[in-house]
């Protein structure tokens, strides 16, 4: 049996204690960093579910803006690794690897049909997950936006003299809807209403014109990046660092430190915040969020 001198034994214990303390400090710092980088400031009635963390999105970089959410809860992102499917639990699988033709936009409608834009053609994916080029776009560089109406999607792009929006029907026809001077950044609809967003405002379109329903507050210097509408009529407006809920003529900030691209599905608002490298959902993204009993 080895007997260490008391002083040496004491020094060893001190060194072990210091190492352990350093480990605890670094662990605490790491936990604090994770909480700081992933925490979402939101109204109390909402619950946040993280799907992908900053490290996950960094491994998939670059992540494009357009994404889709299927009725079963699976989410689809365009990334540097190709088209990636994210299950509700956070597991990932590659649907279509990077290569030609590369996806530049996608949307999943209320009927769960995914339409894609690749090589300036509107199309879909075949059974192997490879984009099939369908109809040529009215103008190059168009983005596709989902519709709750079965067999329909919207497209918007820059055209000579402004920015134009189209409705595409599964019959293969493009319908010109309207043209703005300002850049169109997002389109969303319900069965009864159609909304279009520019960088500073959201307009509800009608046959006789448009009605302004939201304008970015003067104290918010960011611009609108995306809009979505719930089944019960809440208009969600996302800027780069905030998310608003608009009901009638009133607007409430429901998230005040995160924003980006948003999609509404299954009573949840799905958020792709590329500025903070977060992909998460908040729920209930319905009128229930304003129920005091839910808070």
C-alpha positions in Angstrom: 0.0 0.0 0.0 1.4 3.4 -1.0 1.2 6.1 1.6 1.4 9.6 0.1 2.8 12.3 2.2 0.1 14.5 3.6 1.2 17.6 1.8 1.4 15.8 -1.6 -2.0 14.2 -1.0 -3.4 17.6 -0.2 -2.0 19.1 -3.3 -3.4 16.3 -5.4 -6.8 16.9 -3.9 -6.5 20.6 -4.5 -5.6 20.1 -8.2 -8.5 17.6 -8.7 -10.8 20.1 -7.0 -9.7 23.0 -9.2 -10.1 20.9 -12.4 -13.5 19.8 -11.3 -14.4 23.5 -10.5 -13.1 24.6 -13.9 -15.2 21.9 -15.6 -18.3 23.0 -13.7 -17.7 26.6 -14.7 -17.2 25.8 -18.4 -20.4 23.6 -18.3 -22.3 26.4 -16.7 -21.0 28.8 -19.4 -22.0 26.4 -22.1 -25.5 25.9 -20.7 -25.8 29.7 -20.4 -24.7 30.1 -24.0 -27.2 27.5 -25.3 -30.0 29.1 -23.4 -29.1 32.6 -24.5 -28.8 31.6 -28.2 -32.0 29.5 -28.3 -34.3 31.3 -25.9 -37.4 32.9 -27.5 -39.1 35.9 -25.9 -42.8 35.3 -26.4 -46.2 36.0 -24.8 -46.9 33.7 -21.9 -49.7 31.7 -23.6 -47.4 30.3 -26.2 -45.2 27.1 -26.0 -42.0 26.8 -28.0 -40.8 23.6 -29.6 -37.3 23.7 -31.1 -36.7 21.6 -34.2 -33.2 22.5 -35.2 -30.5 24.4 -33.2 -27.7 26.7 -34.5 -25.3 23.8 -34.8 -27.8 21.8 -36.8 -28.5 24.7 -39.2 -24.7 25.4 -39.5 -24.2 21.9 -40.7 -26.9 22.4 -43.4 -25.7 25.8 -44.6 -26.6 27.6 -46.6 -30.3 27.3 -45.7 -32.7 29.0 -48.1 -35.7 31.0 -47.1 -38.6 29.0 -48.6 -39.7 25.9 -46.6 -42.8 23.8 -46.3 -44.8 22.0 -43.6 -46.9 18.9 -44.4 -50.2 18.0 -42.7 -48.5 15.2 -40.9 -46.0 17.6 -39.3 -42.9 16.9 -41.4 -41.0 20.0 -42.5 -38.9 20.4 -45.6 -35.9 22.8 -45.9 -33.8 23.8 -48.9 -30.2 23.5 -47.7 -26.6 23.1 -48.8 -27.1 19.4 -48.4 -30.1 19.4 -50.7 -33.8 19.1 -49.8 -34.0 18.0 -46.2 -37.0 16.5 -44.4 -37.2 17.3 -40.6 -39.5 15.1 -38.6 -41.5 16.6 -35.6 -39.0 15.0 -33.2 -36.0 16.7 -35.0 -34.6 13.7 -37.0 -33.4 14.6 -40.5 -33.2 12.8 -43.8 -32.2 14.0 -47.2 -34.9 13.8 -49.9 -32.9 15.2 -52.8 -29.2 15.8 -52.6 -27.5 18.9 -54.0 -27.1 19.0 -57.8 -28.9 19.8 -61.0 -31.6 20.9 -61.2 -31.2 22.8 -57.9 -34.4 23.9 -56.1 -34.8 27.7 -55.7 -38.2 27.7 -54.1 -40.9 25.3 -52.8 -44.3 25.4 -51.2 -46.6 22.8 -49.6 -50.3 23.7 -50.0 -53.3 22.8 -47.9 -53.7 19.6 -50.0 -50.2 18.5 -49.0 -49.0 18.8 -52.7 -45.4 20.1 -52.9 -44.6 22.3 -55.8 -41.1 23.4 -56.6 -39.2 25.9 -58.7 -36.0 24.7 -60.4 -34.2 26.1 -63.4 -37.0 28.7 -63.7 -39.6 25.9 -64.2 -42.6 25.2 -61.9 -42.8 21.5 -61.2 -42.8 18.8 -58.5 -40.7 16.0 -57.1 -40.8 12.5 -58.6 -40.8 9.3 -56.5 -37.0 9.5 -56.1 -37.3 13.1 -54.8 -35.8 14.6 -57.9 -37.4 17.8 -59.3 -39.4 17.4 -62.5 -39.5 20.5 -64.7 -43.1 21.3 -65.5 -44.2 24.7 -66.8 -41.8 27.5 -67.5 -42.2 30.5 -65.2 -43.9 33.6 -66.5 -40.7 35.5 -65.4 -37.4 34.1 -64.2 -36.5 34.2 -60.5 -40.1 33.7 -59.3 -40.8 32.3 -55.8 -43.8 30.0 -55.0 -46.1 30.5 -52.1 -48.7 28.0 -50.7 -52.4 28.3 -50.9 -55.1 26.6 -48.8 -57.1 26.0 -51.9 -56.5 22.6 -53.4 -54.6 22.5 -56.6 -53.5 26.2 -56.4 -50.3 28.0 -55.5 -49.1 31.6 -56.0 -46.0 32.9 -57.7 -44.4 36.3 -57.4 -41.5 37.9 -59.1 -39.9 41.0 -60.4 -41.1 42.1 -63.8 -40.5 45.1 -66.0 -42.0 48.1 -64.1 -42.6 46.4 -60.8 -43.4 43.2 -59.0 -46.2 40.8 -60.1 -48.2 38.0 -58.5 -49.8 35.0 -60.3 -52.1 32.2 -59.3 -51.2 28.8 -60.8 -53.9 26.1 -61.1 -53.3 22.4 -61.5 -54.9 22.7 -64.9 -51.7 24.3 -66.0 -52.8 27.9 -66.3 -51.2 31.1 -64.8 -53.6 33.9 -63.8 -52.2 37.4 -63.4 -53.5 38.8 -60.1 -51.9 42.2 -59.4 -48.8 44.2 -59.8 -47.0 46.4 -57.2 -44.4 49.1 -57.5 -42.7 47.8 -54.3 -41.1 44.4 -54.0 -43.5 41.6 -53.0 -41.9 39.5 -50.2 -44.7 37.1 -49.3 -48.3 35.9 -50.1 -50.8 34.1 -47.9 -54.4 33.2 -48.1 -57.5 31.7 -46.5 -60.6 30.4 -48.3 -62.0 33.9 -48.2 -59.1 36.3 -48.3 -55.7 36.9 -50.0 -52.9 38.9 -48.4 -49.8 40.3 -50.0 -46.8 41.8 -48.2 -44.1 44.2 -49.2 -41.2 45.2 -46.9 -43.3 47.7 -45.0 -47.0 46.7 -45.2 -49.6 44.0 -45.7 -52.6 44.5 -48.0 -55.7 42.4 -48.2 -56.6 42.1 -51.9 -60.0 42.5 -53.3 -61.5 42.8 -56.8 -61.7 46.6 -56.3 -58.2 47.0 -55.0 -56.5 46.5 -51.7 -57.1 47.4 -48.0 -54.1 48.1 -45.8 -54.3 45.8 -42.8 -50.8 46.2 -41.3 -47.9 48.6 -41.5 -44.5 48.1 -39.7 -44.5 50.4 -36.6 -42.3 53.4 -36.8 -40.2 52.2 -33.9 -39.5 48.9 -35.6 -36.7 49.6 -38.1 -36.8 46.1 -39.6 -38.7 45.0 -42.7 -41.4 42.4 -43.3 -39.9 39.0 -44.4 -43.0 36.7 -44.4 -46.7 36.4 -43.6 -49.0 33.5 -42.7 -52.7 33.2 -41.8 -54.3 30.8 -39.3 -57.5 28.9 -40.0 -59.4 31.1 -37.6 -58.3 34.3 -39.3 -55.2 35.6 -37.5 -52.7 37.3 -39.8 -49.1 36.7 -38.7 -46.5 39.1 -39.8 -42.8 38.3 -39.3 -40.0 40.9 -39.6 -36.3 40.0 -39.2 -36.6 40.1 -35.4 -40.3 40.1 -34.4 -43.6 38.4 -35.1 -46.9 40.2 -34.9 -50.5 38.8 -34.7 -53.0 41.0 -36.5 -56.7 40.7 -35.7 -59.0 43.3 -37.3 -57.3 46.7 -36.8 -55.2 45.6 -33.8 -51.7 44.1 -33.8 -49.8 42.5 -30.9 -46.2 41.4 -30.8 -46.2 37.8 -29.8 -42.4 37.2 -30.3 -40.1 40.1 -29.9 -36.6 38.8 -30.4 -36.9 36.4 -33.4 -38.5 36.4 -36.8 -37.8 35.4 -40.4 -39.8 33.0 -42.6 -43.0 31.7 -41.2 -45.6 29.0 -42.1 -48.9 28.2 -40.4 -50.0 24.5 -40.1 -51.8 22.3 -37.6 -52.5 25.2 -35.1 -48.8 26.0 -34.9 -46.6 28.8 -36.4 -43.4 27.4 -37.8 -40.5 29.8 -37.8 -37.2 29.7 -39.7 -35.0 32.3 -38.2 -31.9 32.4 -40.3 -30.5 35.4 -38.5 -30.3 33.5 -35.2 -30.0 30.1 -36.8 -33.1 28.7 -35.2 -35.9 26.5 -36.5 -38.9 26.2 -34.1 -42.6 26.3 -33.7 -44.9 28.2 -31.4 -48.4 27.1 -30.4 -51.3 27.6 -30.1 -51.1 29.9 -33.1 -54.9 30.4 -32.9 -57.3 32.6 -31.1 -56.7 30.4 -28.1 -53.4 32.2 -27.5 -55.5 35.2 -26.3 -57.6 33.1 -23.9 -56.5 34.2 -20.4 -57.0 30.6 -19.1 -54.3 29.5 -21.5 -51.8 32.1 -20.3 
